[in-house]
């Protein structure tokens, strides 16, 4: 076995350094979980590694689904394809199926029969069939290639391996990169496109606590929703059809009502999105000083503008609800991440590790100049690093861009009569989607305020010419007033801001009218300016950064295998394991491991957007009508925390006990460890979960549904 292969084994398979480690850090590949089995059993695990992942026999992996390509995880909980996930994972499906007359987002919904289950357009799930290490088939063919050629070669090899793996089946496959390109794995999935909404609590339950409690413990959120997977008569994935039937899974999860206590084993099985645990001190500094504040500032502009209009009109609220929730979630995340990166002195931790590496790398040609080259790359990139942030999160945060930029891309089609019809049809299709959720008052504010942010925070020599033109033509004393005046004129006159003007234009399209439109000019000039002058700085930096990161991770594995126990999350199936565990967030404060239904009542504020409750909830609580879902103290447990390692994408993941029984759904991380995607802090890092007993109480008692009869309950 050569040195490279030895490094990869240390990186992806070895658990020797892990054994006995008090931290529960690690997002482990299920194919290799056998290496961790002894440690898992030491912590209380009662099953075997083969019961987690097995290609030849049904295993837990067969009950875990990837939702919509990886934005969330779900789990199959019945032999009829019933699927649990988080409420915020189903939020878009719930909101888009709501109207002012049938507002299931606010009122909740429970199908009384299969005929009432609602097909969800564009939602699909994938179930992993198998995964395979293909590093030896890929890595040798990448030797000597630059980053661009390397990426092309990986794509080619990935397509070839995927095609071979799925030939003669209805499966799909892809090859995924690990550790910045030190290893490659093939993943084969079966896709199911007929997914139907079975039930959801009202968002006063599913989103209880709103933005105030988001990323915070103690938590009292009933963050769950229920779907069902449908298949064709052969039990294979298929597009929606009234003839489809509930999917019969290889494996579904039994549900435990036994309860939990501190120290109990807990395993999270899902599809974590992205971590960057090998980020450099330079990357940390850039995030703290520039990138994160830029994201927070520009997202904040959008949220404030949307919220003002959503509060005025229920139709606007429903149209914007899903996007608002998504933007708000990571707006607060980046606030917390920045705060905790500073509080936990992550920059200093990274510097200490890098100094250790530099000392070890002396005299080693492959490694000794890494950080010198890295520093030069950061110095060249840093002056332009926030331009794309203010563009994507700010200027292009206005909804109008979603119709104006397609027009920019189709503009040449309006020059000639022969191509005008096709260009008009493309634009018409874009418009049909756009006007369904377009809200002019909020969008106008977003344009004015994000333009002001760009003007103030991005160096003047990086501004597109349109900024100067706006200040000249709409002069109003201050840049802020000028930009407000411009935004007002844009939305008053643009062919894209009014459905009537848009329709009239398509009926009589004109190239000159299109290119003189203020929205067209505004967004196209910002785009051209960035692509022509500044995109190259990002591209050049990313190529250098990835190449050096790949070498750095490889070197860390050689220096000390304990530093590279597992690869970063990349939306592939992972296992994390740990225990139910409370924590002390700061001096004099202790957080218990669970919250209860009484805590929900304590937070209750009538008619409050975040802490209101349905009257039926209050009545059930007053009557202490808790059914079989009470804990030993007579309470219904609502949430609990473990020290499992999770990140975005794990939302909706099953939390399993030592016997592989479902005890909760993972849905959040905690404020004190918001830097967790970059560094795992064993003292503070916690996974916040909704207790499965609260989920079932909400379904049966609050929702009045008999779905519980479909489940396998373990008492």
C-alpha positions as CSV (number, residue, x, y, z in Angstrom):
1,X,0.0,0.0,0.0
2,X,1.6,3.3,-1.1
3,X,1.8,6.5,1.0
4,X,-1.2,8.1,-0.7
5,X,-3.4,5.1,0.0
6,X,-2.2,5.0,3.5
7,X,-3.2,8.6,4.0
8,X,-6.7,8.0,2.5
9,X,-7.2,5.1,4.8
10,X,-6.3,7.3,7.8
11,X,-8.6,9.9,6.4
12,X,-11.7,7.9,5.7
13,X,-11.5,4.6,7.5
14,X,-9.3,4.5,10.6
15,X,-11.0,4.7,14.0
16,X,-7.9,4.1,16.0
17,X,-7.3,7.7,16.8
18,X,-11.0,8.0,17.6
19,X,-11.3,5.2,20.1
20,X,-11.7,6.6,23.6
21,X,-12.0,10.2,22.4
22,X,-14.6,12.0,24.7
23,X,-15.7,14.2,21.8
24,X,-18.5,12.9,19.6
25,X,-17.2,14.7,16.5
26,X,-17.5,12.9,13.2
27,X,-19.8,12.5,10.2
28,X,-18.9,8.9,9.2
29,X,-19.5,7.1,5.9
30,X,-21.9,4.2,6.6
31,X,-19.9,1.9,4.3
32,X,-17.0,2.2,6.7
33,X,-18.9,2.4,10.0
34,X,-17.6,-1.0,11.0
35,X,-14.4,0.6,12.0
36,X,-16.3,2.6,14.6
37,X,-18.4,-0.3,15.9
38,X,-16.4,-1.0,19.1
39,X,-16.5,2.7,20.1
40,X,-20.3,2.8,19.4
41,X,-20.9,-0.2,21.5
42,X,-18.9,1.3,24.3
43,X,-21.3,4.3,24.2
44,X,-24.3,2.0,24.3
45,X,-25.1,0.9,20.7
46,X,-26.9,-2.5,20.6
47,X,-26.9,-3.3,16.9
48,X,-24.1,-4.2,14.4
49,X,-22.5,-2.2,11.7
50,X,-24.2,-4.4,9.1
51,X,-27.6,-3.4,10.5
52,X,-26.7,0.2,9.7
53,X,-25.4,-0.4,6.1
54,X,-25.7,-3.6,4.1
55,X,-26.0,-3.9,0.3
56,X,-27.3,-7.5,0.3
57,X,-29.9,-7.3,3.1
58,X,-32.3,-4.7,4.4
59,X,-30.6,-2.2,6.8
60,X,-31.2,1.2,8.3
61,X,-29.9,2.9,5.3
62,X,-32.9,1.7,3.3
63,X,-35.2,3.8,5.5
64,X,-33.3,7.1,5.1
65,X,-34.1,9.4,2.2
66,X,-32.5,12.4,0.6
67,X,-35.0,15.1,-0.1
68,X,-34.9,17.3,-3.2
69,X,-31.3,16.6,-4.0
70,X,-30.0,17.2,-0.5
71,X,-31.7,20.2,1.2
72,X,-33.1,17.9,3.9
73,X,-33.4,14.3,5.1
74,X,-36.4,12.2,5.8
75,X,-37.1,8.7,7.1
76,X,-39.6,6.0,6.2
77,X,-41.8,5.0,9.2
78,X,-44.3,2.5,7.8
79,X,-44.6,-0.3,5.3
80,X,-46.8,2.0,3.3
81,X,-44.1,4.5,2.5
82,X,-45.0,7.0,5.2
83,X,-42.3,9.6,5.5
84,X,-41.4,11.9,8.4
85,X,-39.3,15.0,8.0
86,X,-39.1,18.5,9.5
87,X,-41.8,21.1,9.1
88,X,-39.3,23.5,7.8
89,X,-38.3,20.9,5.2
90,X,-41.9,20.6,4.1
91,X,-42.5,24.4,4.4
92,X,-42.3,25.2,0.7
93,X,-44.7,22.3,-0.2
94,X,-47.1,23.4,2.6
95,X,-46.9,27.1,1.7
96,X,-47.4,26.6,-2.1
97,X,-50.4,24.4,-1.4
98,X,-52.0,27.1,0.7
99,X,-54.4,29.8,-0.3
100,X,-56.2,32.5,1.7
101,X,-59.3,30.2,1.4
102,X,-57.4,27.0,2.3
103,X,-54.6,28.1,4.5
104,X,-53.0,24.9,5.6
105,X,-49.8,26.7,6.5
106,X,-51.6,28.4,9.4
107,X,-54.4,26.0,10.0
108,X,-52.6,22.6,9.6
109,X,-53.8,19.7,7.4
110,X,-54.3,16.0,7.9
111,X,-55.5,13.8,5.0
112,X,-58.3,11.5,6.1
113,X,-57.8,9.1,3.2
114,X,-55.3,8.5,0.4
115,X,-57.6,10.5,-1.9
116,X,-57.0,13.6,0.2
117,X,-53.2,13.3,0.2
118,X,-51.8,16.2,-1.9
119,X,-49.3,15.6,-4.7
120,X,-46.3,17.9,-4.4
121,X,-45.0,19.3,-7.7
122,X,-41.2,19.2,-8.2
123,X,-40.5,17.4,-4.9
124,X,-38.6,14.1,-5.2
125,X,-36.6,11.8,-2.9
126,X,-33.7,9.5,-3.4
127,X,-32.9,6.3,-1.5
128,X,-29.3,5.0,-1.5
129,X,-28.8,1.7,-3.1
130,X,-25.1,1.4,-2.5
131,X,-21.9,3.3,-2.3
132,X,-18.4,2.3,-3.5
133,X,-14.9,3.6,-3.1
134,X,-13.6,4.4,-6.6
135,X,-10.6,6.4,-5.6
136,X,-8.2,3.9,-7.3
137,X,-10.2,4.3,-10.5
138,X,-10.1,8.1,-10.5
139,X,-7.1,9.5,-8.7
140,X,-4.3,7.9,-10.8
141,X,-5.8,9.5,-13.9
142,X,-5.6,13.0,-12.4
143,X,-1.8,13.2,-12.0
144,X,-0.2,16.3,-13.4
145,X,-3.5,18.0,-14.4
146,X,-4.2,21.6,-13.5
147,X,-7.5,22.3,-11.7
148,X,-9.5,23.0,-14.8
149,X,-8.4,19.9,-16.6
150,X,-8.7,17.9,-13.4
151,X,-12.3,19.0,-13.0
152,X,-13.1,18.0,-16.6
153,X,-11.5,14.6,-16.1
154,X,-13.3,13.9,-12.9
155,X,-16.6,14.8,-14.6
156,X,-15.8,12.4,-17.5
157,X,-14.7,9.5,-15.2
158,X,-17.7,10.1,-13.0
159,X,-20.1,9.9,-15.9
160,X,-18.5,6.7,-17.1
161,X,-18.5,5.0,-13.7
162,X,-22.1,6.1,-13.1
163,X,-23.3,4.9,-16.5
164,X,-21.7,1.5,-15.9
165,X,-23.1,1.2,-12.4
166,X,-26.7,1.9,-13.5
167,X,-26.8,0.1,-16.8
168,X,-29.9,-1.9,-17.1
169,X,-31.6,-0.4,-14.0
170,X,-33.8,2.5,-13.2
171,X,-31.2,3.9,-10.8
172,X,-29.2,7.1,-11.0
173,X,-25.6,7.6,-9.8
174,X,-22.9,10.1,-9.3
175,X,-19.3,10.2,-8.2
176,X,-18.6,12.5,-5.3
177,X,-15.3,14.1,-4.3
178,X,-14.0,13.9,-0.7
179,X,-11.4,15.8,1.2
180,X,-11.0,18.4,-1.6
181,X,-10.1,15.6,-4.1
182,X,-8.1,13.2,-2.1
183,X,-10.8,10.5,-2.5
184,X,-13.8,9.6,-4.6
185,X,-16.9,7.6,-4.0
186,X,-19.7,6.4,-6.2
187,X,-23.3,6.7,-5.0
188,X,-26.2,4.8,-6.6
189,X,-29.7,6.0,-5.8
190,X,-33.3,5.1,-6.7
191,X,-35.4,8.2,-7.3
192,X,-39.1,8.6,-6.4
193,X,-40.9,11.6,-7.9
194,X,-44.5,11.0,-6.7
195,X,-44.4,12.4,-3.2
196,X,-47.7,13.5,-1.5
197,X,-48.4,15.6,1.6
198,X,-50.2,13.6,4.2
199,X,-50.2,16.1,7.1
200,X,-48.7,19.1,8.8
201,X,-49.3,20.8,12.1
202,X,-50.2,24.5,11.9
203,X,-47.0,26.6,11.7
204,X,-47.8,27.9,15.2
205,X,-46.6,24.4,16.2
206,X,-44.2,23.6,13.4
207,X,-42.5,26.9,13.6
208,X,-43.2,27.7,17.3
209,X,-40.7,30.3,18.5
210,X,-40.1,31.7,15.0
211,X,-36.9,33.6,14.4
212,X,-36.5,34.4,18.1
213,X,-35.9,30.8,19.1
214,X,-34.2,29.7,15.8
215,X,-30.8,28.2,16.5
216,X,-31.5,28.4,20.3
217,X,-31.9,26.0,23.1
218,X,-34.2,25.5,25.1
219,X,-36.6,24.9,22.2
220,X,-40.3,24.0,22.0
221,X,-40.8,23.6,18.3
222,X,-42.9,20.8,16.8
223,X,-40.7,20.8,13.7
224,X,-42.2,17.9,11.7
225,X,-44.4,17.2,8.6
226,X,-45.6,14.0,7.0
227,X,-45.4,12.8,3.4
228,X,-45.9,9.6,1.6
229,X,-43.8,8.0,-1.2
230,X,-45.7,6.5,-4.1
231,X,-44.4,4.0,-6.7
232,X,-45.7,2.2,-9.7
233,X,-47.3,-1.2,-9.6
234,X,-43.8,-2.8,-9.7
235,X,-42.7,-0.7,-6.6
236,X,-40.3,1.4,-8.7
237,X,-39.9,5.1,-8.7
238,X,-42.2,6.9,-11.2
239,X,-43.6,10.3,-11.9
240,X,-47.0,11.1,-10.5
241,X,-49.9,9.0,-11.6
242,X,-53.3,8.3,-10.1
243,X,-52.5,4.6,-10.6
244,X,-49.4,4.7,-8.4
245,X,-49.6,3.0,-5.0
246,X,-47.8,3.6,-1.7
247,X,-44.2,2.5,-1.8
248,X,-43.3,-0.8,0.0
249,X,-39.9,-0.1,1.5
250,X,-37.1,-2.6,2.2
251,X,-36.9,-1.2,5.7
252,X,-38.9,1.2,7.9
253,X,-38.2,2.6,11.3
254,X,-40.0,1.4,14.4
255,X,-40.9,4.1,16.9
256,X,-40.0,4.1,20.6
257,X,-42.2,5.6,23.3
258,X,-39.9,4.4,26.0
259,X,-38.4,7.9,26.6
260,X,-34.8,9.1,27.0
261,X,-32.5,10.1,29.7
262,X,-29.0,11.7,29.9
263,X,-26.3,9.3,28.7
264,X,-28.6,7.3,26.4
265,X,-27.0,6.4,23.0
266,X,-28.2,8.5,20.1
267,X,-27.4,8.1,16.4
268,X,-28.3,10.6,13.6
269,X,-28.5,9.1,10.1
270,X,-28.8,11.6,7.2
271,X,-27.4,13.8,4.5
272,X,-25.4,16.6,6.1
273,X,-24.8,19.4,3.6
274,X,-21.5,21.2,3.9
275,X,-18.8,21.5,6.5
276,X,-15.4,23.1,6.1
277,X,-13.5,21.7,9.1
278,X,-10.1,22.2,7.4
279,X,-10.6,26.0,6.7
280,X,-7.5,28.1,7.2
281,X,-7.0,31.0,9.6
282,X,-7.0,33.3,6.5
283,X,-10.4,32.0,5.5
284,X,-11.7,32.5,9.1
285,X,-10.5,36.1,9.1
286,X,-12.1,36.8,5.8
287,X,-15.4,35.4,6.9
288,X,-15.4,37.3,10.2
289,X,-14.3,40.6,8.8
290,X,-16.0,40.8,5.4
291,X,-18.0,37.9,3.9
292,X,-20.4,37.1,6.8
293,X,-21.2,40.8,7.6
294,X,-22.0,41.3,3.9
295,X,-24.4,38.3,3.8
296,X,-26.1,39.4,7.0
297,X,-26.5,43.1,5.9
298,X,-28.0,42.3,2.5
299,X,-30.3,39.5,3.7
300,X,-31.5,41.8,6.5
301,X,-32.6,44.3,3.9
302,X,-34.7,41.7,2.1
303,X,-36.2,40.3,5.3
304,X,-37.3,43.7,6.6
305,X,-38.9,44.7,3.3
306,X,-40.7,41.4,2.9
307,X,-42.0,41.3,6.5
308,X,-43.5,44.7,6.2
309,X,-45.6,43.7,3.3
310,X,-46.4,40.2,4.5
311,X,-47.9,41.6,7.7
312,X,-50.4,43.6,5.5
313,X,-51.8,40.9,3.4
314,X,-52.3,37.1,3.9
315,X,-51.9,36.4,0.1
316,X,-48.5,38.2,0.1
317,X,-47.6,36.3,3.3
318,X,-48.3,32.9,1.7
319,X,-46.5,33.9,-1.6
320,X,-43.3,35.0,0.3
321,X,-43.5,32.7,3.3
322,X,-41.2,29.9,2.1
323,X,-38.4,32.2,0.7
324,X,-38.6,34.4,3.8
325,X,-38.2,31.4,6.1
326,X,-35.2,30.2,4.1
327,X,-33.4,33.5,3.9
328,X,-34.1,34.2,7.6
329,X,-32.7,30.9,8.7
330,X,-29.2,31.5,7.3
331,X,-29.4,35.2,8.0
332,X,-29.4,34.3,11.7
333,X,-26.9,31.5,11.1
334,X,-24.2,33.8,9.8
335,X,-24.8,36.2,12.7
336,X,-24.3,33.3,15.1
337,X,-21.4,31.8,13.2
338,X,-19.4,35.1,13.3
339,X,-20.1,35.6,17.0
340,X,-19.0,32.1,17.9
341,X,-15.9,32.1,15.7
342,X,-14.8,35.1,17.7
343,X,-16.0,33.9,21.1
344,X,-14.4,30.4,20.7
345,X,-11.2,32.0,19.3
346,X,-11.3,29.7,16.2
347,X,-8.8,31.9,14.4
348,X,-6.2,31.4,17.1
349,X,-6.9,27.6,17.0
350,X,-6.3,27.5,13.3
351,X,-3.1,29.6,13.5
352,X,-1.7,27.2,16.2
353,X,-2.4,24.2,14.0
354,X,-0.9,25.9,10.9
355,X,2.3,26.8,12.8
356,X,2.6,23.2,13.9
357,X,2.2,22.1,10.2
358,X,4.7,24.6,9.0
359,X,7.3,23.3,11.4
360,X,6.6,19.7,10.4
361,X,6.7,20.6,6.7
362,X,10.2,22.1,6.7
363,X,12.3,20.2,4.2
364,X,9.3,18.5,2.6
365,X,9.1,19.9,-0.9
366,X,5.4,19.0,-1.3
367,X,4.3,20.9,1.8
368,X,6.8,23.5,2.9
369,X,5.6,26.4,0.7
370,X,1.9,25.8,0.9
371,X,1.1,28.7,3.3
372,X,3.4,31.2,1.5
373,X,1.5,30.6,-1.7
374,X,-1.9,30.6,0.1
375,X,-1.2,34.0,1.7
376,X,-0.4,35.5,-1.7
377,X,-3.6,34.1,-3.1
378,X,-5.7,35.6,-0.3
379,X,-3.9,39.0,-0.7
380,X,-4.8,39.0,-4.4
381,X,-8.4,38.0,-3.8
382,X,-9.3,39.9,-0.6
383,X,-10.0,43.3,-2.3
384,X,-12.7,41.7,-4.5
385,X,-14.0,39.1,-2.1
386,X,-17.2,41.0,-1.1
387,X,-18.2,42.1,-4.6
388,X,-19.9,38.8,-5.4
389,X,-21.5,38.7,-1.9
390,X,-23.2,42.2,-2.4
391,X,-24.2,41.1,-5.9
392,X,-25.7,37.8,-5.1
393,X,-27.2,38.6,-1.7
394,X,-28.0,42.2,-2.4
395,X,-28.4,43.5,-6.0
396,X,-29.7,40.2,-7.3
397,X,-31.8,39.7,-4.2
398,X,-34.6,41.7,-5.7
399,X,-37.2,39.4,-7.3
400,X,-37.2,41.5,-10.5
401,X,-33.9,40.0,-11.4
402,X,-35.6,36.7,-12.0
403,X,-37.4,38.1,-15.0
404,X,-35.0,40.8,-16.1
405,X,-31.9,38.6,-16.4
406,X,-33.7,36.0,-18.5
407,X,-34.5,38.9,-20.8
408,X,-30.9,39.9,-20.9
409,X,-29.9,36.3,-21.9
410,X,-32.6,36.4,-24.6
411,X,-32.0,39.9,-25.8
412,X,-30.2,39.0,-29.1
413,X,-33.3,37.0,-30.0
414,X,-35.3,40.2,-30.3
415,X,-32.9,41.7,-32.9
416,X,-34.3,39.6,-35.8
417,X,-37.8,38.7,-36.8
418,X,-36.9,35.1,-37.3
419,X,-35.9,34.6,-33.7
420,X,-38.3,37.0,-31.9
421,X,-41.1,34.4,-31.5
422,X,-38.9,31.9,-29.8
423,X,-37.3,34.6,-27.5
424,X,-40.8,35.8,-26.6
425,X,-42.0,32.4,-25.7
426,X,-39.0,31.8,-23.4
427,X,-39.6,35.1,-21.7
428,X,-43.3,34.4,-21.4
429,X,-42.6,31.1,-19.6
430,X,-40.3,32.9,-17.1
431,X,-43.0,35.5,-16.5
432,X,-45.7,32.9,-15.7
433,X,-43.7,31.8,-12.7
434,X,-42.4,35.2,-11.8
435,X,-45.7,37.1,-11.4
436,X,-47.1,34.4,-9.0
437,X,-45.1,35.7,-6.1
438,X,-43.9,39.2,-7.2
439,X,-44.6,41.9,-4.6
440,X,-43.7,45.3,-6.0
441,X,-43.6,47.5,-2.8
442,X,-41.0,45.2,-1.1
443,X,-39.0,44.7,-4.2
444,X,-38.7,48.5,-4.8
445,X,-37.3,48.9,-1.3
446,X,-34.9,46.1,-1.8
447,X,-33.5,47.7,-5.0
448,X,-33.0,51.1,-3.3
449,X,-31.4,49.7,-0.1
450,X,-29.2,47.0,-1.6
451,X,-27.9,49.6,-4.1
452,X,-27.1,51.9,-1.3
453,X,-25.2,49.1,0.6
454,X,-23.2,48.3,-2.6
455,X,-22.4,52.0,-3.1
456,X,-21.2,52.4,0.5
457,X,-19.3,49.1,1.0
458,X,-17.8,48.1,-2.4
459,X,-14.8,50.2,-3.5
460,X,-15.9,52.9,-6.0
461,X,-13.5,51.7,-8.7
462,X,-15.4,48.4,-8.8
463,X,-18.8,50.0,-9.5
464,X,-20.5,49.5,-12.8
465,X,-21.2,52.5,-14.9
466,X,-24.9,52.3,-14.2
467,X,-24.3,53.6,-10.6
468,X,-22.9,56.9,-11.9
469,X,-25.7,57.2,-14.4
470,X,-28.3,56.7,-11.7
471,X,-26.7,59.3,-9.4
472,X,-26.6,61.8,-12.3
473,X,-30.1,61.3,-13.7
474,X,-31.9,60.9,-10.4
475,X,-29.9,63.3,-8.3
476,X,-31.8,64.1,-5.0
477,X,-29.3,65.5,-2.6
478,X,-27.9,62.2,-1.1
479,X,-27.1,58.9,-2.7
480,X,-29.8,57.3,-0.5
481,X,-32.5,59.7,-1.8
482,X,-31.2,59.3,-5.4
483,X,-31.5,55.5,-5.2
484,X,-35.0,55.7,-3.8
485,X,-36.0,58.0,-6.6
486,X,-34.4,55.7,-9.1
487,X,-36.1,52.6,-7.7
488,X,-39.5,54.4,-7.8
489,X,-39.0,55.2,-11.5
490,X,-37.8,51.7,-12.3
491,X,-40.9,50.0,-10.8
492,X,-43.2,52.7,-12.2
493,X,-42.0,52.2,-15.8
494,X,-40.3,48.9,-16.4
495,X,-41.9,46.4,-18.6
496,X,-40.9,43.7,-16.1
497,X,-42.6,45.2,-13.0
498,X,-46.2,45.1,-14.3
499,X,-47.9,42.1,-15.8
500,X,-49.9,44.3,-18.2
501,X,-46.8,46.1,-19.6
502,X,-45.0,42.8,-19.8
503,X,-47.8,41.2,-21.8
504,X,-48.0,44.2,-24.1
505,X,-44.3,44.0,-24.8
506,X,-44.5,40.3,-25.7
507,X,-47.4,41.0,-28.0
508,X,-45.2,43.6,-29.8
509,X,-41.6,42.9,-28.8
510,X,-39.0,45.5,-29.7
511,X,-35.2,45.2,-29.1
512,X,-34.6,48.9,-28.6
513,X,-37.4,49.2,-26.0
514,X,-36.1,46.1,-24.2
515,X,-32.5,47.3,-23.9
516,X,-33.6,50.8,-22.8
517,X,-35.7,49.5,-20.0
518,X,-34.3,50.6,-16.6
519,X,-34.5,47.1,-15.1
520,X,-32.8,45.6,-18.1
521,X,-30.0,48.2,-18.0
522,X,-29.6,48.0,-14.2
523,X,-29.2,44.2,-13.8
524,X,-27.4,43.6,-17.1
525,X,-24.8,46.3,-16.3
526,X,-24.1,44.8,-12.8
527,X,-23.8,41.4,-14.4
528,X,-21.5,42.5,-17.2
529,X,-19.3,44.5,-14.9
530,X,-18.7,41.5,-12.6
531,X,-18.3,38.9,-15.3
532,X,-15.9,41.1,-17.4
533,X,-13.7,42.5,-14.6
534,X,-14.1,40.6,-11.3
535,X,-15.2,37.0,-11.7
536,X,-11.7,36.1,-12.7
537,X,-10.4,36.9,-9.2
538,X,-12.8,34.5,-7.6
539,X,-12.1,31.8,-10.2
540,X,-8.3,32.1,-9.8
541,X,-8.5,32.1,-6.0
542,X,-10.8,29.1,-5.9
543,X,-8.5,27.1,-8.1
544,X,-5.5,27.9,-5.9
545,X,-7.4,27.4,-2.7
546,X,-8.7,24.0,-3.7
547,X,-5.4,22.7,-4.8
548,X,-3.6,23.9,-1.7
549,X,-6.4,22.6,0.6
550,X,-6.2,19.2,-1.0
551,X,-2.4,19.1,-0.4
552,X,-2.8,20.5,3.2
553,X,-5.4,17.8,4.1
554,X,-3.1,15.1,2.7
555,X,-0.2,16.6,4.7
556,X,-2.2,16.8,7.9
557,X,-3.0,13.1,7.5
558,X,0.7,12.3,7.2
559,X,1.6,14.5,10.1
560,X,-1.0,13.1,12.5
561,X,-3.9,10.8,11.2
562,X,-6.0,11.9,14.3
563,X,-6.4,15.3,12.6
564,X,-8.2,13.8,9.5
565,X,-10.5,11.2,11.0
566,X,-13.4,11.8,8.6
567,X,-14.1,13.9,5.4
568,X,-16.1,17.1,5.4
569,X,-19.8,16.8,4.8
570,X,-20.8,17.0,1.2
571,X,-24.5,16.0,1.1
572,X,-23.7,12.3,1.1
573,X,-25.2,9.8,3.6
574,X,-23.4,10.0,7.0
575,X,-23.8,8.5,10.5
576,X,-23.0,10.5,13.6
577,X,-23.3,9.0,17.0
578,X,-23.2,10.3,20.6
579,X,-25.4,10.5,23.6
580,X,-28.2,12.5,25.1
581,X,-26.4,15.3,27.0
582,X,-27.2,18.6,28.7
583,X,-24.7,21.4,28.9
584,X,-23.6,24.7,30.6
585,X,-23.6,27.5,28.0
586,X,-22.0,30.0,30.3
587,X,-21.1,30.7,33.9
588,X,-23.9,30.0,36.3
589,X,-26.3,28.6,33.6
590,X,-27.3,25.0,33.1
591,X,-29.4,23.7,30.2
592,X,-31.3,20.4,30.8
593,X,-31.4,17.8,28.1
594,X,-35.2,18.1,27.5
595,X,-38.1,20.5,27.2
596,X,-41.7,19.8,27.9
597,X,-45.2,20.7,26.9
598,X,-45.5,22.9,30.0
599,X,-42.6,24.9,28.6
600,X,-44.6,25.5,25.4
601,X,-47.4,27.0,27.6
602,X,-44.9,29.1,29.5
603,X,-43.8,30.8,26.2
604,X,-47.4,31.2,24.9
605,X,-48.3,34.8,23.9
606,X,-51.8,35.2,22.4
607,X,-51.9,36.6,18.9
608,X,-48.1,36.8,18.7
609,X,-46.6,35.8,15.4
610,X,-44.0,33.5,17.0
611,X,-45.6,32.2,20.3
612,X,-49.3,31.9,19.7
613,X,-51.0,28.5,20.0
614,X,-54.2,26.9,18.6
615,X,-57.1,26.9,21.0
616,X,-57.3,23.1,20.8
617,X,-53.8,22.9,22.1
618,X,-54.7,25.0,25.1
619,X,-57.8,22.8,25.7
620,X,-55.9,19.6,25.5
621,X,-53.2,20.8,27.8
622,X,-55.7,22.1,30.4
623,X,-57.4,18.6,30.3
624,X,-54.0,16.9,30.5
625,X,-55.1,14.8,27.5
626,X,-51.7,13.4,26.7
627,X,-52.6,9.8,25.9
628,X,-49.8,7.3,25.7
629,X,-47.2,10.0,25.1
630,X,-46.4,11.1,28.7
631,X,-43.0,10.7,30.3
632,X,-42.4,9.4,33.8
633,X,-43.1,12.8,35.2
634,X,-46.5,13.1,33.5
635,X,-45.2,15.6,31.0
636,X,-45.0,15.2,27.2
637,X,-41.4,15.8,26.2
638,X,-41.2,18.3,23.3
639,X,-37.5,18.5,22.5
640,X,-34.2,17.0,23.6
641,X,-30.5,17.5,22.8
642,X,-27.6,15.2,22.1
643,X,-24.0,15.8,21.3
644,X,-24.3,14.4,17.7
645,X,-22.3,16.1,14.9
646,X,-24.8,17.6,12.4
647,X,-25.1,20.4,10.0
648,X,-27.6,21.8,7.3
649,X,-29.0,18.9,5.3
650,X,-29.4,16.9,8.5
651,X,-32.7,18.6,9.1
652,X,-35.4,15.9,9.3
653,X,-32.8,13.2,10.0
654,X,-34.0,10.4,12.3
655,X,-32.5,10.3,15.8
656,X,-32.2,6.6,16.7
657,X,-31.7,4.9,20.0
658,X,-29.3,2.0,20.7
659,X,-31.7,-0.4,19.1
660,X,-32.3,1.6,15.9
661,X,-35.7,2.8,17.0
662,X,-36.9,6.3,16.2
663,X,-36.8,8.7,19.2
664,X,-36.9,12.1,17.4
665,X,-36.1,14.2,14.4
666,X,-33.0,16.4,14.3
667,X,-33.8,19.9,13.3
668,X,-31.3,22.5,14.5
669,X,-28.0,23.3,16.1
670,X,-27.4,25.5,19.2
671,X,-26.3,29.1,19.3
672,X,-23.2,28.5,21.4
673,X,-21.7,26.2,18.7
674,X,-22.7,28.1,15.5
675,X,-19.1,27.8,14.3
676,X,-19.7,24.1,14.1
677,X,-19.4,23.8,10.4
678,X,-15.8,25.0,10.8
679,X,-14.8,23.6,14.1
680,X,-16.5,21.0,16.4
681,X,-16.5,22.2,20.0
682,X,-17.1,19.2,22.2
683,X,-18.1,21.3,25.2
684,X,-20.9,23.3,23.5
685,X,-21.9,21.5,20.3
686,X,-25.5,20.1,20.5
687,X,-28.0,18.7,18.2
688,X,-31.6,19.9,18.8
689,X,-34.3,17.4,18.2
690,X,-38.1,17.2,18.4
691,X,-39.2,14.3,20.5
692,X,-41.1,11.6,18.6
693,X,-43.7,11.4,21.4
694,X,-44.6,15.1,20.8
695,X,-44.8,14.4,17.1
696,X,-47.3,11.6,17.6
697,X,-49.3,13.6,20.2
698,X,-49.6,16.4,17.7
699,X,-50.7,14.0,15.0
700,X,-53.2,12.0,17.1
701,X,-54.5,14.4,19.7
702,X,-54.0,17.8,18.2
703,X,-54.5,16.8,14.6
704,X,-57.2,14.2,15.1
705,X,-55.5,11.8,12.7
706,X,-55.4,8.1,13.0
707,X,-52.0,7.8,11.2
708,X,-50.4,6.5,14.4
709,X,-52.2,3.2,13.7
710,X,-50.0,2.8,10.6
711,X,-46.8,2.9,12.7
712,X,-44.9,0.2,14.5
713,X,-44.9,1.4,18.1
714,X,-42.4,0.1,20.7
715,X,-43.3,0.7,24.3
